[in-house]
Amino acid sequence: MVLSQVASIYDPLGLACPFVLTAKLLLRSFCKTDGGNGGWDEPIADAMRQKWIEFFNGVFQLESIQFPRCIKPEAAYKNPVLVVFSDGSSVAYGACAYIRWQIGPETYEANLIIAKNRIAPTKQLSIPRLELCGAVIASRIREKIVKEMDFNFIRIIHVVDSTIVRAQIQRESYGFGTFVATRIAEIQSKTEPSDWWWVQGEQNPTDLTTRANSSWPHY
């Protein structure tokens, strides 16, 4: 019952991924507990059941969420800029992409077009490594958008709130251990080091995709 309800959330663009992350983490937590060792039809423990009730009550909030289907504003008069944010936390890592249009002399409009996250592996990794994994997702999202969308982007910008990740991307991949070097090499094959910018953590909207939230966040 629980699995079927979670699977029923259809979100191919990841626009609800901050919310769905809660379900993924609850499923992992359930599998780690004694209750997770029972059969598929075994009742859920009371404490875990209450958490699921709170989550499914929040599902009804999804019905009120709206995103504009038109990516390009009517007033846009220049080619857009693609901005891809990425981040990582102790429980998840991910990325989200916005297209920014100029609609006036000094006026801009940005629209969220896709977001993606993954829960952190059970083997504990450092936060910088998880943030690096988020940057890999960002580079893949960028590649997909450029391939699939018929826009001539003036510029493509990647934004992170980790000075460590940004510094790693500026260096050659062979100077790192295997884990980092493999991911840096992939990032550098899809992006230029100069594309990567830094912002403070509170200005990074991807933070919302890496932390469980059973109520709807606005990003």
C-alpha positions in Angstrom: 0.0 0.0 0.0 2.7 2.5 1.0 4.9 1.6 -2.0 2.0 1.9 -4.5 1.0 5.3 -3.1 4.6 6.7 -3.3 4.9 5.3 -6.9 1.6 7.0 -7.9 3.3 10.5 -7.6 4.0 11.3 -11.2 6.8 13.9 -11.4 9.0 13.5 -14.5 10.5 17.0 -14.2 11.2 16.7 -10.5 9.2 19.8 -9.6 8.0 18.1 -6.5 11.3 16.4 -5.6 11.7 18.3 -2.2 8.4 16.7 -1.2 9.0 13.2 -2.6 12.4 13.1 -0.9 10.6 12.7 2.4 9.0 9.5 1.1 12.3 8.1 -0.1 13.9 8.7 3.3 11.0 7.2 5.1 11.3 4.1 2.9 15.0 3.8 3.7 14.3 4.3 7.4 11.6 1.6 7.3 13.9 -0.9 5.7 16.5 -0.3 8.4 14.2 -0.9 11.3 13.0 -4.3 12.6 9.7 -3.7 10.8 11.5 -3.7 7.5 12.4 -7.3 8.0 8.8 -8.5 7.9 6.8 -9.4 4.8 5.2 -7.0 2.4 1.8 -7.3 4.0 3.1 -6.9 7.6 1.5 -4.0 9.5 3.7 -0.9 10.0 4.8 0.0 13.5 2.8 2.7 15.1 5.6 5.3 15.2 6.4 4.7 11.5 2.7 4.7 10.6 2.3 8.2 12.0 5.1 9.5 9.9 3.5 8.1 6.8 0.1 9.5 7.7 1.7 13.0 8.0 3.4 12.5 4.6 0.2 11.4 2.8 -1.7 14.2 4.3 0.8 16.5 2.7 0.2 14.8 -0.7 -3.0 16.8 -1.0 -1.0 20.0 -1.1 0.4 18.9 -4.5 -3.0 19.5 -6.0 -2.7 23.2 -5.4 0.8 23.7 -6.8 1.0 25.3 -10.2 3.9 25.9 -12.6 3.7 28.0 -15.8 3.6 25.7 -18.8 5.0 28.5 -21.0 8.7 28.7 -20.5 9.2 31.9 -22.5 7.4 35.1 -21.3 5.6 37.0 -24.0 7.7 40.1 -23.2 11.0 38.4 -23.7 13.1 40.0 -26.4 16.5 38.5 -26.1 17.9 34.9 -26.0 17.9 33.4 -22.5 20.5 32.4 -19.9 20.5 28.9 -18.5 21.3 28.8 -14.7 21.8 25.5 -13.1 22.2 25.2 -9.3 23.5 22.2 -7.4 24.0 21.3 -3.7 24.4 18.4 -1.3 23.5 17.5 2.2 23.9 14.6 4.6 20.8 13.0 3.3 20.6 13.9 -0.4 22.2 15.8 -3.3 20.7 17.3 -6.4 20.3 20.1 -8.9 17.7 22.4 -10.4 17.7 24.5 -13.6 16.2 27.9 -14.4 15.9 29.7 -17.7 16.2 33.5 -17.2 14.7 35.9 -19.8 15.2 39.6 -20.2 11.7 41.3 -20.3 12.7 44.9 -19.9 15.8 47.2 -19.9 16.7 46.0 -16.4 14.0 43.5 -15.7 14.3 39.7 -15.8 12.1 36.7 -15.3 13.3 33.2 -14.4 11.3 30.0 -14.6 12.2 26.6 -13.0 12.2 24.0 -15.7 13.6 20.8 -14.1 15.0 19.5 -10.8 16.5 16.2 -9.8 17.8 14.7 -6.6 19.0 11.5 -5.2 19.3 10.2 -1.6 22.8 9.9 -0.3 24.3 6.4 -0.3 24.1 4.3 2.9 27.9 4.4 3.1 28.5 7.8 4.6 30.2 10.4 2.4 31.6 13.8 3.3 29.4 16.8 2.5 31.9 18.1 -0.1 31.7 14.7 -1.9 27.9 14.8 -1.9 28.0 18.4 -3.2 30.3 17.2 -5.9 27.8 14.5 -6.8 25.2 17.3 -7.0 27.5 19.1 -9.5 27.6 16.0 -11.6 23.8 15.9 -11.8 23.9 19.6 -12.7 26.3 19.0 -15.6 24.0 16.1 -16.9 20.9 18.3 -16.7 22.7 21.0 -18.6 23.7 18.6 -21.4 20.1 17.3 -21.6 18.6 20.8 -21.8 20.9 22.0 -24.5 20.2 18.8 -26.5 16.4 18.8 -26.1 15.4 22.5 -26.0 15.5 24.7 -29.1 17.0 27.7 -27.4 20.1 29.6 -28.2 21.4 30.4 -24.7 23.5 33.5 -24.4 25.3 31.9 -21.5 25.1 28.9 -19.3 26.0 29.3 -15.6 26.5 26.7 -12.9 26.1 27.9 -9.3 27.3 26.1 -6.2 27.6 27.2 -2.6 30.7 25.1 -1.9 34.0 26.8 -2.4 35.6 23.3 -2.3 33.7 22.0 -5.2 34.2 25.1 -7.3 38.0 25.0 -6.6 38.1 21.3 -7.5 36.4 22.0 -10.9 39.0 24.6 -11.7 41.8 22.0 -11.4 42.9 19.0 -13.5 41.1 15.8 -12.5 44.3 13.7 -12.4 45.4 15.5 -9.2 42.6 13.8 -7.1 41.7 10.4 -5.8 39.6 8.1 -7.9 36.2 9.1 -6.5 36.7 12.8 -7.0 38.8 12.5 -10.2 36.1 10.5 -12.0 33.4 13.1 -11.2 35.6 16.1 -12.0 36.5 14.6 -15.3 32.8 14.1 -16.2 32.0 17.7 -15.2 34.8 19.1 -17.2 33.8 17.1 -20.2 30.4 18.7 -20.2 31.2 22.2 -18.9 33.9 24.9 -18.7 35.5 25.7 -15.4 34.7 29.4 -16.0 30.9 28.5 -16.1 31.0 27.7 -12.3 30.0 30.5 -9.9 29.7 30.6 -6.1 26.8 31.9 -4.0 26.0 31.8 -0.3 24.0 28.8 0.9 20.8 30.7 1.6 20.8 32.0 -2.0 20.9 28.5 -3.4 17.4 27.1 -4.2 18.7 23.6 -4.7 19.1 23.4 -0.9 15.4 22.6 -0.8 15.8 19.5 -3.0 18.4 18.0 -0.6 16.4 18.2 2.7 13.3 16.3 3.5 10.2 18.5 3.7 6.6 17.1 4.1 5.1 20.5 3.6 5.4 22.3 0.2 8.5 24.6 -0.1 8.6 27.4 -2.6 11.6 27.6 -4.8 
